Amino acid sequence: MSFAAADGDGTGAAQDGGRTGETTRKLTGRLPPGAPDYVYLPVEVPAGVREIAVSYTYDRPTTPPGTAGNACDIGIFDERGTDLGGRGFRGWSGGARTEFFLRADDATPGYLPGPVNPGTWHIALGPYTVAPQGLAYEVTITLHHGPPPAPRTPVYPPQRAKGRGRSWYRGDSHLHSVHSDGKRTPAQIAALARAAGLDFLTTTEHNTTSSHRAWDGLWGDDLLILTGEEVTTRNGHVVAMGTDPGTFIDWRYRARDDAFPRFARRIRRAGGLVVPAHPHAPCIGCNWKFGYADADAVEVWNGPFTLDDEVAIADWDNSLIAHAQGHGRFLPAVGHSDAHRDPDVIGLPQTVVLADALSRDAILTGIRTGHTYLAESAALTLTFTATGPKGEHATIGDRLPVSPSTPVTIRLTLTGAPPDTTIRLLTDQGQRFTTPATETTTWHTTPANAAYVRAEVRHPATTPGVPGPMAAMTNPIFLGRG
């Protein structure tokens, strides 16, 4: 598609040689089943454009039961190109919007304000699923001509809040606003986070960083706001947690492309953590296929507790056994709400982090080292320790370095546990002890009998043969000299 002549063809009218007014063009096409994951429609943008506006539609034919219909995402890349990990990315709304605009001073949520420079731009279509009949699309592009508005300098959240010094801090690091497929504004999310008793949150929109600049005036001494992204690939989603503001992480690859290690390194260079999200979720493209060699933690509990969380915890527990045997790294567990809209509950669950300060670096260090437990709300608080006979002491994420035959006392203290909950203590041999939840629970073992111990607080069972939904769980305490 070319607008170079700016001659007024289409549905709009260009005036004064294209220097004022607007020009509109339409592109139509059909994508067959088996189309590439991403299709790029080139648009030649002339000089003198102040704003680009795009809308699109596609057909949704009836399909047989069990056969996916049409679903098509959309985004845009500017004149700097579409190279993987390149600089041309200007926004993505997935399937959440049918239209968007961008200009120097403003853009639709999900898109990045900035100059509309001349050159070849690309509309990116992402055919998420294609019906057997194919996917017919129509894309309408309108260029608004004239002098560009003055750009705005983005204001990003600070890296530190007042906090309480070394303490346990509660956070939710996977949630969505209107900047991707959520329905809440950042202001609504900040208010709900405070109401939930959270100390920090991380903004993690699907495949865009536009929300990073949307929190001005919403942080405070009581709420630290970290920036990140939910990198939503076709083979699983990963939370880039706590990355530098404005850092974009590309998502346009599959596991077979062997590109993920490159972008995991990019997340770490930007100061963030690599956290596979809902690794066993049943939705198309949600199941994690990249392995865990490049992960810093894993999200084992996503929103209200379900059977796929149960599978994620079992899979994670197997990794603890391998680590205890000297194979592989310790991969800490985290939990997040993945809240999108009402009635999704922000802070269900939440990750409670032992950190030296309420700062990005301290919070991420606490998560990376496993000094965390997960809870369904701020009403539930716990402490979990292991002690030896000579005053040796360890807490969640630590190691108690005593000999194999040394007696060890495990102690779990609970406040705010819901009624009828049950405590489970688990080791590399599985569940070793269970009891109705009380304020203090004590159990005795040795490193020879338990390479690690972790605790769960469970609601009554709702599915035969499966433990009840989770109310809280800890990362392990490792026992022995390792």
Rosetta blueprint (number, residue, H / E / L):
1 M L
2 S E
3 F L
4 A L
5 A L
6 A L
7 D L
8 G L
9 D L
10 G L
11 T L
12 G L
13 A L
14 A E
15 Q E
16 D H
17 G H
18 G H
19 R L
20 T E
21 G E
22 E E
23 T E
24 T E
25 R E
26 K E
27 L E
28 T E
29 G E
30 R E
31 L E
32 P L
33 P L
34 G L
35 A L
36 P L
37 D L
38 Y L
39 V E
40 Y E
41 L E
42 P E
43 V E
44 E E
45 V E
46 P L
47 A L
48 G L
49 V E
50 R E
51 E E
52 I E
53 A E
54 V E
55 S E
56 Y E
57 T E
58 Y E
59 D L
60 R L
61 P L
62 T L
63 T L
64 P L
65 P L
66 G L
67 T L
68 A L
69 G L
70 N L
71 A E
72 C E
73 D E
74 I E
75 G E
76 I E
77 F E
78 D L
79 E L
80 R L
81 G L
82 T L
83 D L
84 L L
85 G L
86 G L
87 R L
88 G L
89 F E
90 R E
91 G E
92 W E
93 S E
94 G E
95 G L
96 A L
97 R L
98 T L
99 E E
100 F E
101 F E
102 L E
103 R E
104 A L
105 D L
106 D L
107 A E
108 T L
109 P L
110 G L
111 Y E
112 L L
113 P L
114 G L
115 P L
116 V L
117 N L
118 P L
119 G E
120 T E
121 W E
122 H E
123 I E
124 A E
125 L E
126 G E
127 P E
128 Y E
129 T E
130 V L
131 A L
132 P L
133 Q L
134 G L
135 L E
136 A E
137 Y E
138 E E
139 V E
140 T E
141 I E
142 T E
143 L E
144 H E
145 H E
146 G L
147 P L
148 P L
149 P L
150 A L
151 P L
152 R L
153 T L
154 P L
155 V L
156 Y L
157 P L
158 P L
159 Q L
160 R E
161 A L
162 K L
163 G L
164 R L
165 G L
166 R L
167 S E
168 W E
169 Y E
170 R E
171 G E
172 D E
173 S L
174 H L
175 L E
176 H L
177 S L
178 V L
179 H L
180 S L
181 D L
182 G L
183 K L
184 R L
185 T L
186 P H
187 A H
188 Q H
189 I H
190 A H
191 A H
192 L H
193 A H
194 R H
195 A H
196 A L
197 G L
198 L L
199 D L
200 F E
201 L E
202 T E
203 T E
204 T L
205 E L
206 H E
207 N L
208 T L
209 T L
210 S H
211 S H
212 H H
213 R H
214 A L
215 W L
216 D L
217 G L
218 L L
219 W L
220 G E
221 D L
222 D L
223 L E
224 L E
225 I E
226 L E
227 T E
228 G L
229 E E
230 E E
231 V E
232 T E
233 T E
234 R L
235 N L
236 G E
237 H E
238 V E
239 V E
240 A E
241 M E
242 G L
243 T L
244 D L
245 P L
246 G L
247 T L
248 F L
249 I L
250 D L
251 W L
252 R L
253 Y L
254 R L
255 A H
256 R H
257 D H
258 D L
259 A L
260 F H
261 P H
262 R H
263 F H
264 A H
265 R H
266 R H
267 I H
268 R H
269 R H
270 A L
271 G L
272 G L
273 L E
274 V E
275 V E
276 P E
277 A E
278 H L
279 P L
280 H L
281 A L
282 P L
283 C L
284 I L
285 G L
286 C L
287 N L
288 W L
289 K L
290 F L
291 G L
292 Y L
293 A L
294 D L
295 A L
296 D L
297 A L
298 V E
299 E E
300 V E
301 W E
302 N E
303 G L
304 P L
305 F L
306 T L
307 L H
308 D H
309 D H
310 E H
311 V H
312 A H
313 I H
314 A H
315 D H
316 W H
317 D H
318 N H
319 S H
320 L H
321 I H
322 A H
323 H H
324 A H
325 Q L
326 G L
327 H L
328 G L
329 R L
330 F L
331 L L
332 P L
333 A E
334 V E
335 G E
336 H E
337 S L
338 D L
339 A E
340 H L
341 R L
342 D L
343 P L
344 D L
345 V L
346 I L
347 G L
348 L L
349 P L
350 Q E
351 T E
352 V E
353 V E
354 L E
355 A E
356 D L
357 A L
358 L L
359 S E
360 R H
361 D H
362 A H
363 I H
364 L H
365 T H
366 G H
367 I H
368 R H
369 T L
370 G L
371 H L
372 T E
373 Y E
374 L E
375 A E
376 E L
377 S L
378 A L
379 A L
380 L L
381 T E
382 L E
383 T E
384 F E
385 T E
386 A E
387 T E
388 G L
389 P L
390 K L
391 G L
392 E L
393 H E
394 A E
395 T E
396 I L
397 G L
398 D L
399 R E
400 L E
401 P L
402 V L
403 S L
404 P L
405 S L
406 T L
407 P L
408 V E
409 T E
410 I E
411 R E
412 L E
413 T E
414 L E
415 T E
416 G L
417 A L
418 P L
419 P L
420 D L
421 T L
422 T E
423 I E
424 R E
425 L E
426 L E
427 T E
428 D L
429 Q L
430 G E
431 Q E
432 R E
433 F E
434 T E
435 T E
436 P E
437 A L
438 T L
439 E L
440 T E
441 T E
442 T E
443 W E
444 H E
445 T E
446 T L
447 P L
448 A L
449 N L
450 A L
451 A L
452 Y E
453 V E
454 R E
455 A E
456 E E
457 V E
458 R E
459 H L
460 P L
461 A L
462 T L
463 T L
464 P L
465 G L
466 V L
467 P L
468 G L
469 P L
470 M E
471 A E
472 A E
473 M E
474 T E
475 N L
476 P L
477 I E
478 F E
479 L E
480 G L
481 R L
482 G L
